[in-house]
Amino acid sequence: MAKGFKRGNDEVLPTDKRKVSGEGVKKALRIFSFVRPYRAYFITGCVFLVLSTITSLAFPKFIGLIVEVVEKKAVANYNINQVAVGLFGVLLLQGLFSFLRIYLFSRVSELAMADVRRQVYEKIITLPVPFFEQRRVGELTSRISSDVTQMQDILSFTLAEFFRQIATLVIGTILIWYTSWKLTIFMLATFPVLIIAALIFGKHIRTLSKKSQDALADTNVIVEETLQSVNVVKAFTNEPLEAKRYGLALDKVVDNALKAATFRGGFVSFIIFALFGGIVGVVWYGAGLVQQGEMSIADLITFVLYTTFIGGAVGGMGDIYAQIQKTIGASERLLEILGEKSEVTLTSVTPTMAIEGAISFREVQFTYPSRPDMPVLKNITLNVAAGQKIALVGYSGAGKSTIVQLLMRYHLPSGGQILVDNTDIQALNITAYRQHMAVVPQEVMLFGGTIYENIGYGKPTATAAEITEAARKANALEFIESFPEGFQTIVGDRGVKLSGGQRQRVAIARAILKDPKILILDEATSSLDAESERLVQEALDRLMENRTTIIIAHRLATVRNVDCIYVLKDGAILESGTHEQLAERTDGLYAGLVKLQFETETPLISN
């Protein structure tokens, strides 16, 4: 489910307008497959649900017995004390059954929803990159938090309450029929009005509840974006803009929620009016039957109490119905994610694969599916022998990063072939293939844990000695040991507590630990000061030894010694050769870039 947003001062609008359908209900029922492993708890909870309902429905009967005792119509050997003791016994049993029901349903909901969260998270992290390009992080966070919580509520409380109300309605109707069939028919005559009202109100409640959930997801998106880019927000002093944007999104949540609450309140008010009006009618009609001698006062009181129980059950179904509708929408969105096709299977054993690292692009073309009329790459052909180092040079938008993304299999080419060791990479197991690759990006993203954990991410099974050696080779050991906590230093969110050069060296250490056959350097030294660049470049030189390396170049001085430079323009290879060969072509693009960059000492090329 891709969502569209308008960013600005006005509004944030979800473009998903689908309604909950019968098919949606069928999909929602699939959520109960997560309950199957805990069906013993669920069934036992249902048993206690029935028992608690039966004991609660025994209450009116005992009240009737008390009235009969007062009227001296009780069965022999019964007195008011015995009936009262029996009533307290029933109340104790009801309390016990209700406790066990709530505990068992809560246990099922906690365990089942943990499984849902686990599967949704595992599904999300195994999905291909295009999936994430169509969705925002805040939206996915909302799916795995608020949507799952919505379903947890229905399993732990709403569903049990729904079953209890149904059981109360069915069993109570049977009991009042036994008490007085004439009065029962009179009472049931009001039900069609209630059902029609439920259908009318329910349609609007369902639509507004889904809009409210989507609007809440939009607010999560804004929070996620703002916190991830808080430095940009502060640099442009746009705190008021972001506060206003979030406020407008919250206004939509409140507006939709209040509209839904208005319909729910109107529905409940109508139900209460209809039910109590029905009770008044029952008392009026029943009083006539008592006067005619067709039923006793005790039976009338019992009947009225049962009617009150049944009315409460029907009245409570309005809110329960709205909650179920919200859950159907939430489960639909989760099932959509679970239905996406993963590119990685976590449960399968990754096959062992050895590669040398020879890379070949054969007339590779690429366009984004959303922009088929705008080709990004046009018949790219290049060859890299195992262990060679090449550089990709060109202006922004030339296609350098796209070549790397295709090599990493983040996207599939629209035409042509990409081969590694003369094998089409699409025929390779994606996990085994990527295990032989490492990327050192320009903007290093570190996890918020320790330096040790971030370096160890390159090889989760690495020993402390291997991590220390990787740090040494990356010129990172000296600054790591200068920290009081050493390798256990917390780097902060995205590595914010480290300098740019330190983050780069941690990333290089991570890549060294992985020991890849194919290495991708995405402008790894472009934003560093001279001293940091020297240390990072030394570490990169060690890392590049005996590996096939693709360098996306920003500073042309860093690519002088590569085996081949490919100059790209508008998605096509314009020139190729060594630095010396290309620099001699005075009318060439590369030579012009070299002249501009080294004369002005200003990097003019960016990715």
N, C-alpha and C positions, 0 to 999 in steps of 0.2 A: 504494500500500500504506500505509494509515494504520495507525499503531501507537498503542496505548494504554499509559499509564504511571500508576503509583501513586506519588505523591511522599510521602515520609515517612521514618520511621525504619526501616521494615521492608524494603521491597524495591522494585525497579523491574522491572516485568514486561512483556515484549513480548506483545501480544495476537495477533500474526500466527502462526498455527499451521499454515499450509499446508505440505503435503509436496511434495517434488520429484516430479513425475510425468513420464510419457512426453511429455506436451505441453510440460513444462518443458525437457526435453532438446531438443525441436524448436526451442523458442524460443532456447535457449542456442546452438544451431548458427547462429542468425542473427548471432551475434557475428562469425562468420567472414566476413561481408560487409565488415567493416572490414579484413580481410586482403587482400581482392581487389586494391586498388591496389598491393599489394606482393607479388603472387603470383609474380613472377619470382624474387624473393629466396626466397620460401617454397618454390617448386618446386626451386630449386637446392639449398636447404638439405635438402630431402627426398632429393635425389640423393646428396648427401654423407652423409646419414644411412644410406642403403642401403649405400653404399661402405664406411663405417666399420663397419657391421654385418658385411658380407661379410669384410672384412679381419680383424675380431676372430674370426670363425668359422673363419678359415684357421689360427688358432693351434693348435687340437687336431690338425689334419691334419699340421702340421709336426712336432708332438711325436710323432705316430705314425710319421712318416718317420724321425725320429731313432731310435726303437725298432727300426724295420725295418733301419736301417743297422747298429745294434748286433747285431741278429740275423743280419746279413749276408744280408738278403732284399731289399735296395734294388735299384732298377733300375740297370743298368750306368751307369758314369760319375758316379754320385752318391756323395758321401762326407759324413761328418758335418759337415765344415767348410762345405761348400756349402749343406747344409740349414740350418745355423745362420745363415749370411749371409742366406739367403732369409728366415728367420724374423725377423731384425732389420730387413730391408727391409720386410716386412709390418707390423711394429710402427711403423716410421717413417711409412708410408702411413696407418696407422690414426690416428696422432697428428695428421697433417696434415688428414685428412678430419674428425676430431672437432673440431679447431679451427675449420675452415670451417663445419661444421654449427652449432656453438654461436654463432659470430659472426653467421651469416645469420639464425638463428632469433631471436637477441637483437635484431637490427636490425628484423626484422618486428614483434616484440612491442613494442619501444619506439615505433616509428612508428604501429602500429595502435592502441596504447593511448593515445597522445597524441591520436589522432583520436577515440577513445571519450571521453576526458576532455573534449575540446573540444566534442563534440556533446552530451554530458550537461550540461555547464555552460551551453551555449547554449540547450539545451532548458529547463533550470531557470529561467534569467533571463527566458525568454519565456512562462512559464506564468502564469496568472492568480492573483490574490491568494488566492482560496479554497484553492488548492493548498497555499500556505504556511501557511494557518490550520489545516490538518489535519496538518502535519508540523513537527517541530522542526528547527532549523538543524543541530544536531549529527548528526541522522540523515542529512540530505542530505549533510553533509560526509563522513560515513562512507561513503556510497554512492560518492562521487566519488573517495575516497582508498583505503580498504581493499578495497572490492569490485573496483575497477579493478586494484589491485595483485594481488588474487587471480587475476584473469584474465590479467594480465601474466605471472605465474609460470607459468601453464599453457601460454602460447604460447612462452615463452622456454625452458622446461625440461621441464615435466611432459608436454606433448604430444609433444615430440621423444623423450623417454624412453619414452613409451607406444608410439610407433611403432617405436622401436628394439627394445623388448621383444617386440612382435608379430613384427617381422621376424626376430628371433633365434629365436623359437618356431617360426615357419613354416619358415625356411631350415634351422634346426638339425634339425627333425623330418625334413625331406627327406634331409639328409645321413646321419642315423643310420639311416634306413630303407634307404638305399643300403649302409650298413655292415653292418647285420644286421636283417632284417625281423622275425625272431623276437623278438629282444631289444627292438625298438621297440614291438611289440605288448604285450610284458610291461610295459614302462615306461608306455605310454599308458593301461594299465588303471587306474593310480592317478589319472588326471586327473578323472574324474567326482566323486571325493571332494573334490578341490580346488575344483572349480566350485561344488558345493553349499555348501561352506564360505564361498566368496567371496560368494555370494548372501545367506547368513544374516548373516554379519558385516557385509557392505556396507550392508544395510538400516539397521542400528543406527548404523554409522559415519556414514552420510549424514544421518540425523536429528539426531544429536548435533553434527555439524559445522555444520549450519545454525543450530542453537540457539546454538552458540558464536559464530558470526558475528553473529547478532542481539544477543546479550549484549554483544559488543564495540561494536556500534553504540550500544547504550544507554549505555555508559561515555562515548562521545564526546559524546552528548547532555548528560550531566551536566557534563562539562568545559566545553562550550560555554556552557551556561546559567550556570554559576558564574562563569566569566571575564567574561561579558557583564554580570553583575550583581554584580561584586565589591564595589562600594561598599555595596550593600544587605547582602551577607553580612557585611561588617565592621561596618556600623552596628548590626546585630542580634547581633553576636558569635557568628555561627553557623558559624564555621570548623570546630568539632568535628562539627556536624551534617552539613555538606557532605562532610567527610572520611569520616565514617561511611557516608554515602549512596554515595559513590564506592567505598569499600571493599566494601560489600555487592554493588554491581554487578560489581566486579572478582572477587569471590568466585564469582559466577555464571559469569563467563567461565572462571575456572580450573576450576570444578567441571565444566562442560560439556566443556572441553578435555581434562581428565583422564579423564573417562568415555570420550570419543572415543579418547583415547590408549590406554586400557585395551583397548578393542575392537580397535584397530589392532594393539596389541602382541600380544593373544591370537591375532589372525588371522595375523600374521607368524610367531609362535612355532609355531602349528599348521602353517603352510606349510613352515617350516624342518624340523620334525619329519617331516612327510609326505615332503618332498623327499629329505632325507638317508636316511630309511628306505627310500625308493624307490631311492636310489643303492646302498644296501647290498644291496637285493634284486637290482638290476641286476648288481652285482659277483658276487653269489652265483650267479645264473642264468647270467651270462656265463662265469664260471669253469667251470661245467659244460659249456658249449658248447666252450670251449677244450680241456677234457679229452677231449671227444668228437671233436675235430679239425674242428669246424664253423667256427671262426674263430681268428685268431691273437691272440697277446698284444697286439701292436701295435694291432690293430683294437679289442680290448677296451679298451685304454687310451684310444684315440681316442673310442670310444663313451662311456666314462665322463666324459671331459672335455666332450664335447658335451652329455651329460646334465646336467652341472654348469652349463654355460652356460644350457641351457633351464630348469633348475630355478631359477637366479638370476633369469631373466626372469619366470618365473611368480611367484616369491616377491616380487619387486619390484612386482608389479602390485597388491598389497594397498594399499600407501601411495599409489600412483598413482591407484588407483580412488577412494580417499578424497578425494584432492585434486581429482579430476574432479567428484565429487559436490559438494564445496564450491563449485567454480567454477560449476556449474549453478545453485546457489542464488543466487550473487552476480550472475550474468548475468541471471537472472530479474528480480531487483530493478531492475537497470539498465534492462532492456528495458521494465519497467513505466513507469519515468520517461520513457524515449524514446517510449513509446506515448501519453503524455498529450497532450492537444490544446493547442497553443500559442495564445496570443491575439495574438502578434506574430510576423511572419515576417522574419527578419534579411536574407534574400537578396532580398526583393522591394523594388522602388523605391517609396518613400512618395510618394503623389500630393500635388500642391500643393493646398492648401485654404485659402480665405480665410473668416474668420468675423468677425462684428461683436460677438458676445458676448451676444445676447439669450437668456435662459434661461427655460424654462417647465416646471413640474412639473404634470402633470394627473392628479389622483386616484392618486398613486403609493402603492403598498403594498409592504411588504417584510417577509419572514420568512426566517430562516436555515433552510436545508434540514434541519439537524439538530434544529431546534426549530419545526416547522410550526405548533404550537398557541400560539406566543408571538409575536404580531405586533409588529414593531419600529416600523414606520411604518403609519399608518392614513389613507388617502385624502388625502395631502399635495398641496395645490394652491397654487402660488405662481408669480408672474411677476416677472422682473427684466429691465428694459429694458437695452439695450446701454449700458455706461458707468455704470449705476446701482450703488449700494452698499447692500447689505442686511446685517442682522445676525441671527444665530440665537441665541436666548436660551432657557435652560431648565435644569432640574435635571439632574444626572447620570442618564443612561439615557433622556433625553427623545427622543433620535433625531437630535441635531444632527450628530454625526460621520457617522451613517449617510447622511444627505442628501448630504453632501459625497462620501462614498465611492461613492454611486450616480452622482453627477454625474461623478466621475472614471472611472466604469465599472470600478471594482474589483469591484463586484457588479452583478447585473442585477435590476431590480425584479420583484417577484412579480406586480404588477399595475400598470396605468396606463402613462403615457408620460413620458419626459423629452426635451424638445426644446431644441435650440440653433439659433437663427435659423430656427425653424419646421421643423427637420428632426430626426427621431428619432435620438438619438445612437447607437443600435445600428446604424443604417444607415451611419454614418460610419467611415472607416478609422481604427482606434483610435490608430495612431501619429500620423497627421496631426492628429487631434483633440487628443490630449494635448500636442502640440507648441505648442498655443495656450493651455496652462494652466500655472500655477505654484502651488506650495504653500509657505507659510512656517509651519511647525508650531511648537507650543509647545516641544517637546523637539527641538532641531535635531540631526540626525545628520550629522556631517561625516566625510569619508573621512580616513584616517590620513596623507595626503600633505601638500602645502604649501597655504598660503592661496590661492596663485595657481591651483592645480589645483582647489581646491574652488569658487572663484568661477567658473572657466572651465567647470565641469561644466554650468552653465546654457546654454552655447553653445560646444561643443568647437572650433568654427572661429574663435572670437573672437581678435582681436589683443590685444597687450599694452596698447595705448591704450584699447581698449574695456573691458578688465577693470579698468584703473585708473579710468576714468570711472565704471564701475558701483560700484566701491568708494567713490568720492567721494560719489556720490548716496546711498549707503547709510550715510553718516557713519562709514565704516570706514577710510578712507584714513589718518586721523591716527594711530590706534592701530597700523595695519599698518606705517607708516613708522617708528614708534617702536621696532620690533623691529630688532635688528642685521641679521637676514637679510631684513627687509622681506617682500615677497610670497613669498619662498622659505622662510618660517618653517614648520617642520613642526608641524602642529596636534595630532598624537598620535591615538591610537585614539579615534574618535568625537568628536574635537575637545577632548579632555580638557585640553589645555594652554591653552585659551582660556576666558575667563569666559563666563557665560551671555549677557550683553549683546553681547560680541564675536562669539559664535557666531551670535546672532540677526542681527547686521549682515552677517556673511558670507553667511548664508542669504538675506537681503534683496538683497545685491549679486548673488548668483546668480540670483535671480528677476528683478531689473532687467535683467541681461544677457540673459535669455531673452526679455524683452519680450512677455509673454503678453497675450492678450485677456481671459482670465478668471483672476482671482486669488483664491486661497483663503487666508485668514489664520486659523489654528487657535490662538486664544488666544496670539497672538504676543508679548504683553507681560506675561502674567500672573505670571511668576516673576522679574521684574526689579526692581532697586532703582530709586529715583526718578530718578536721573541717567541710568542706562542706559535706563529707560523713555522718558525725554524724547528721547534720541538716537534710539532705535529708532522711536518714534512719528513723529518728523520724517522719518525715512527711509521709513517706511510711507506717510506722506502723499504723498511724492513718487512712491512706487511705485504708489499707487492712482489717480493722475491718469489720466483717460481710459480706465479699465479697469473692466469688470464685476467687482465685488468681493463676495465672500461672507465675512463675518466671524463666526467662532464666538466669542461674547463671554463673557468671564469678569468683567472689570471693566466695569460698565455705563457708567462715565464715558467709555469709549473708543468708545461707539456713539451718542453724543448726536447726531452730525451725519450719520448715514447716512440714506438715502432712505426705508428701511422696516425696521422691526424685527418679526421673527416670533417669537412666544413659544410654545414647544413644551411639551407635557406629555403623558407617556405615549404618545408617538408620533404625536400629533395637534397641529395648529396651534390654539392656544387664543385667541390675540389677534394682531393685526397693526396696524401703524401707525407713525407717527413717535414719537420720544421724548416730545415734548410731548403728543401725542394719548393715548398709553398712560399717561403719568404722571397725566393728569387723571382717569382711571378709578380712583377711589380704592378701589373694591372689586375691581380687577383684579389678576391675578398679578404683572404687571410693576411696577405701582405699589407693591405690597407688597415686592417684591424691592428696588426702588430705596430705599424707606424703610429697610429693614433694612440694606442695604449701606452707605448713606451715613451712617446714624446710628451704626453700630458701626464704620465704616471697616474692616470685615472682609468680604472677598469670600466670599459664600455660594453662589455658583454655580460649578459646575465642569462640565467636559465629561463 
